[in-house]
């Protein structure tokens, strides 16, 4: 059996472990960004209502408030990073599965 394949499998396993750690960090960042956005959105809506803004207009105008728009953008970026990390993990898992199958075939051929 090829030692290169075994080494590549180990490397992919290490990459997977690193990616899972990144996913934890990006998941936390995403949750924090979502929280910050929702809290600021609520505070801004209450402020606008207290300032006499018509309730029906608040939902139309609140997303254009610069602070809210920036927090929403940060939330969206954090979500994109989190989802990209999930896809990276899925890709590495697939590569590990393929390497495992190649190793299994080589092992089966050598023992035959």
C-alpha positions in Angstrom: 0.0 0.0 0.0 1.3 3.5 -0.9 2.6 5.4 2.1 1.8 8.6 0.3 -1.9 7.8 0.4 -1.7 7.1 4.2 0.2 10.4 4.7 -2.4 12.3 2.6 -5.2 10.7 4.6 -3.5 11.8 7.8 -3.1 15.3 6.4 -6.7 15.5 5.4 -7.7 14.3 8.9 -5.6 17.1 10.4 -7.2 19.6 8.1 -10.6 18.4 9.2 -9.8 18.9 12.8 -8.5 22.5 12.1 -11.6 23.2 10.1 -13.9 22.1 12.9 -12.1 24.4 15.3 -12.6 27.3 12.8 -16.2 26.4 12.5 -16.6 26.7 16.3 -15.1 30.2 16.2 -17.0 31.3 13.1 -20.2 29.9 14.6 -19.7 31.9 17.7 -18.9 35.1 15.7 -22.0 34.5 13.7 -24.2 34.1 16.8 -22.7 37.2 18.4 -23.2 39.3 15.2 -26.8 38.1 15.0 -27.4 39.1 18.6 -25.8 42.5 18.2 -27.9 43.2 15.1 -31.2 42.1 16.6 -30.6 44.1 19.8 -29.6 47.3 17.9 -32.6 46.7 15.5 -35.0 46.6 18.5 -33.5 49.6 20.2 -33.6 51.6 17.0 -37.2 50.6 16.4 -38.2 51.7 19.9 -36.3 55.0 19.5 -38.0 55.7 16.3 -41.4 54.9 17.8 -40.7 57.2 20.8 -39.6 59.9 18.3 -43.1 59.8 16.8 -42.3 57.8 13.7 -45.3 56.0 12.3 -45.1 52.3 13.2 -45.7 51.3 9.6 -42.9 53.5 8.4 -40.4 52.1 10.9 -40.1 48.8 9.1 -39.6 50.6 5.8 -36.9 53.0 7.1 -35.0 51.2 9.9 -32.8 49.1 7.6 -31.4 52.3 6.1 -30.1 53.6 9.4 -26.3 53.4 9.0 -25.7 51.7 12.4 -28.3 49.0 11.6 -27.1 48.6 8.0 -23.5 48.1 9.2 -24.6 45.5 11.9 -26.7 43.7 9.3 -23.7 43.6 6.9 -21.4 42.2 9.7 -24.0 39.6 10.5 -24.3 38.6 6.8 -20.5 38.4 6.5 -20.3 36.3 9.6 -23.0 34.0 8.2 -21.1 33.7 4.9 -17.9 32.7 6.7 -19.7 30.2 8.8 -21.3 28.6 5.8 -18.0 28.6 3.9 -16.4 26.8 6.8 -19.2 24.2 6.7 -18.6 23.6 3.0 -14.9 23.3 3.6 -15.6 20.6 6.2 -17.9 18.8 3.8 -15.2 18.9 1.1 -12.5 17.5 3.3 -14.9 14.8 4.5 -15.5 13.8 0.9 -11.7 13.8 0.1 -11.1 11.6 3.2 -13.8 9.2 2.0 -12.3 9.0 -1.5 -8.8 8.4 -0.1 -10.2 5.7 2.2 -11.8 3.9 -0.7 -8.6 4.1 -2.8 -6.6 2.7 0.2 -9.2 -0.1 0.6 -8.9 -1.0 -3.0 -5.1 -1.1 -2.9 -5.2 -3.1 0.3 -7.7 -5.6 -1.3 -5.6 -5.9 -4.4 -2.3 -6.5 -2.5 -3.9 -9.2 -0.4 -5.4 -11.0 -3.4 
